[in-house]
Amino acid sequence: MSRPAFIEENRSLASFTSWLVGGPADYFCLPSNEKEIQQAWSWALQKQIPVIFLGGGTNVLISDKGVEGLVIGLKNFSGVSGESVVEQDGKKILRFAALAGTSKMELLKIFLKHKLAPALFLAGLPGDVGGGVVMNAGVAEALSPREFGEIVHSIEVVKDPVAWQPQVFADDEVQWTYRHSRGWQPGLVTRVHFSWPYEVDADVLVKVREANRVRFSKQPLDKPSCGSVFVNPVGHKAAQLIDRCGLKGFQIGDAQVSLKHANFIVNLGQARAAEISQVIEHVKRTVQDKEAVELQTEVVRLGRW
C-alpha cells in the first residue's frame, strides 16, 4: 500500500497546539472524513509506524524534537448532525451528534440557541469533542452540568482501522472520573452523541456573557497557553498553592507562570516546549517542597523527549 497523497512529511505541529510550540511530525495529515482516516491509519499499521491522534491541541505539549510516526490531526474531521428534540418518558430532550474534531464552540452555539444549561460550562472549555471525552473536560465552578460526561449519551469508538466497525459505548458504560474517562480504550473516538433535558433557561445567554467576562478578567486568554496546567489536588486549588509559593511570573525563556492566573503557563512569544516543560517541573518541585503537595498535570507530552 503506497502512502496516501494527503499525508505530508516533516510537518511542523506548533500551529496545531494552543501553546504554539513543538517540532515536526515524521508524517502528518488532516483527514476530513472517515475514509481518509481509515486510509492513513491502515497505511501506518501496514508500515508498522506509530500513530498518534491529535485533537484540538489544548492539553498537549509536543517536543521540540518532533514526533515519531504518523500524526493524524482531527481538526477537519468535524460536523454536527441529527439535532432534534425528542420525547422520552413524557419529557423533552435535545439530542444531536458531533464528529470528534468538532470544536466545543459548536456545541456551545447549539445549547445557546436552545437556551439550555450546558452552554454555561461549555463557554469555558477550549478544544474539541474527542478531547472532551478523553479527559472528561470540565470547569471548577459549581455548575450543573460541569463535566463532559454529564452531557454525553453515547460514544462511537473505532478499534480496527481495516474493519472500521464503530463500537458504541453508552454513557453508563464509560467510567467518568475527574479529568479522565476509561472503559472504552484502546481506539479512536470518532463520534459523540449528546443528550440534555429540554428545560429552557431564558437567562443563559446573560449568564454566559458574565462568565466570559469573569474568565477574561482572571485568566490570560490573550496569550497562548493550554488552559489550566495542573489538576486540583484533593482539598486544594492548584492556582492557590502555586501563588502561595510566589511563583507567579516565574519564567524560563519565553515560558512564564502567568501573572494573572498561577495555574496557567503562557508563551510570551518565542517559548520552546523544553522551556515550558522546565517551568512545569520547577513548579511541581517548589510546591512539593513548600506545601508538601504533589501536583499532577493535565498535560500530555508527545514526541521525542
N, C-alpha and C positions, 0 to 999 in steps of 0.2 A: 504493500500500500504506500503510494507516494504521499509526500507531505501536502496537505491541502493548501491551496494558493493563498488563503486568507491568514495563514499562520506566518508571523514575522519572526526574524531572528534578531537577537540583541536589542530588544526594545526597552527603553528606559521606563521604569514604573513609577517614577516620582510623581508624575501628574495624575496618577490614578489613586493616590493616597491623600488623606486630608492633611497630613503633615508636610506634604510636598517634598519628601525625601525618599531615597532608595536608588539602587543601581538597576542594571538591566536584567531582564529575564532571558535565558538562553533562547526560549521560544515564547511567543505571546500571540493571543488572538482575542478578538471581541465579537463572539458569535451573537447573532440576533434571534436565533431560533433553535429549537431542539435538534434539528438535523445537523446544524453546524457544530453544536456542542458534541453530538454523537460522533461526528467525523473526526474532530480534533482529539477527543478523549480516546477514541478507538485507535487512532494513529499512534498516540503516545504509548498506549498499552502495548501495541504491537512492537514498537521500538524499545520497549522497556525503559521509557523516560518517565521520571516522576511528574505527577500532575498536581497543581495547586489551583484551587478556585478562588478568585479574588472578587469580593463583592464591592461594597461602597468604599472600602479602604479607610474606614473611620476608626478601626480598632487594631490596626496592624502597623508594625514597624519593619520596614524592608531594609535589609542590609545594604550598605554602600557597595558591597562586593557583588550584589546581584543575587539572582535566584536560579538554582539549577532546575533544568527540566522545562516543562510547559506550564505557563500561567494562563489560565482561561479567565479572562475578565468578563463579568456578567452585567456590566453597565448597560449594554444594549439589549440584553435579554429581559425586556420589561413590557408591561402592559397589564391592564385591568379588564376583567370580563365578568359576565354573569351578575351584574349589580341588580339586585331585586329585593323587594320587601315581601316576606312570606309569612303565612300564618302557622303557628305551632303552639299547640295546647292553649288555643284561644288568645295568644299574644302575637304581636307583630315583631318580626325580626329582620334586620338588614343583613343581607349576605352578598358576598362577592369574592372573587378570586384574583390573585395577582402573581405574576411571574417573579422569580427570585430576585431579579435585578431591578425590580420596580422600586423607585425611591419612596421612602416613608412619607415624603412630602405629598405624594399622590394619594396615599391613604388619608392623610390629614385633610386634603381637599374633599374627599368623599364624605368623611364624617362631619366636616364643617357644613357641607351642602345640606346634609340631613339634620344638622344641629344635634349631634349625638356626643355623649361624654368622652369617648376615646380621643376626640380631637385635642383635648387639653393636654394629655400626656404625650401624644404624638408630636405636638408642637415643639417639644424639647429634644427630639431624637433625630440625629443625622443618620446617614447610611441607607441601606436597602432592606427589602423584606427578608431575603435569605439570611442576612446577618442578624436581623431582628429575632429570627427563630433560633439561630445558633447560640446567641448569647442571651436569649430572653431579655432583650433590651428593655430598659425601664428608666424611671426617674425616681429621685429620692423623696419628692414631695408626697404627702399622704393623700393621693388621689385614688379614684376608682373609675376606670382601671388605672393601674400604674405600671404594669408589665405586659410584654408582648403576648405571653401565654394566655392572658385573660381574654384576648380578642380573637384567638385562633380557634377555628372549628376543626380543621384538619390540615395535614401537610402531605405533599407528594414527594417521594424520595426515589431517585434512580440509583441503583447499586451496581448495575452492569451496563456499561455503555453500548455493548454489542446487542444485547437483547432489548434494551431500553423499554422496560416494563415498570412504570412507576408503582411503587408500593405506597398505599395510603395509611397514614397513622392518624387516628382520631386524637383530639386534644388530650383526652384522658389516658392515651397510650404513651404520651410523651411525658418524661419526668422533668417538670419545670422547677428549677431552683434559682436562687439568686445569681443572675448573670450567666446562667448555663441552661442548656436543655440536653437531655440524654434519652437514650432508648431507641433512637431512630438511626444512629450511626452504625456502620460507615455508609457513605453515599453522598449524593448531592441533592439538596432541597431544590426542587425545580418550580414548584407552585405551592402557594399557601392560600387556603380558604378561610375567610374571616366571617365572624358572626357576632352580632350585638343586638340586644333588645331595642326595639324602636321606641324609645322613650325620649321625646324631644325636650331639649333644654334650650329655651329661647335665648338665654344669655350666654351660650357657649362661645360665640364669637367675641363678645366683650371679655370673657374670661381668658381666652387665648391671647388676645391683644395685651392684656395686663400681664399675663405670664411671660410673654415675649419681652415686654418692657422690663420686667424684673430681671430676666435672664441676661438681656443686653447690658443692664447696669451692673450685674455681678460677675459675668463671665466674659473672657476675652474673645468674643466671637468675631472680632475683626482681624484675628491673626490665625495662621494655620496651626491646628492642634488636632488631637484625636478625641477631644472632649475630656471627660474625667479619665485620668490615668489609673488611679488606684481604686480598688473595691473598698467600700466602707467596712472596716473590721467590726465584728460584733461588739456593740456597746460604744462605738466611736464613730466619728466622722473623719475621713482621711484628710480633708482640707484643714480641719481644725488642728489635727496632730502636726501636719506639715507647717502650718502657720506658727504654732507654738514653738516649734524648733527654729524659728527665724529663717526659714528657707525661701520665703517669697523673694524673688529677684535673683536667686542663685543661678549662675549662668556658666556654661561651658561653650565656648564659641558662640554661635547664634541660637543655642538651645537654652531656654530660660524657664524657670518656675515662674508662672505668671504673677505679676504684681497685683492683679485684680482677683484671681482665684487660685489658691495654692494647689488645688488638685488638677490644674491644667499645666502642661509643659508646652510652650509655644515656640514656633520657628520665627525668629526675628527677621529672617530673610535668606540667609545662606547656611542654615544649620545642616549638619550631616547626621545620618542615622546613628553613627557611633557616638556623637556628642549627646544626642537625646538619650541613648542607652546609658551613657555615663551619668547623666543627670538623674535618671531613674534610680540607678544603683546607689548614688550618693544620698538621695532622699530616703531610700529604704534603710541604708546603714544608719543614717542620722536619727531617724525616727525610732529605730530599734535601740540605739544607744541611749537616747534621751527620754523616750517614752515607754520603752520596753514593750512595744507593739510591733508585730511583723506586718508590713504592708504587702499586699498582693496586687499585681496589676491586672487590668482588663485587657492589656495589650498582648497581641500575638506577634511574636518575632518570626519573620520569614526570611529565608535566604542563607547565604554563606557567612555565618558569624565566626 
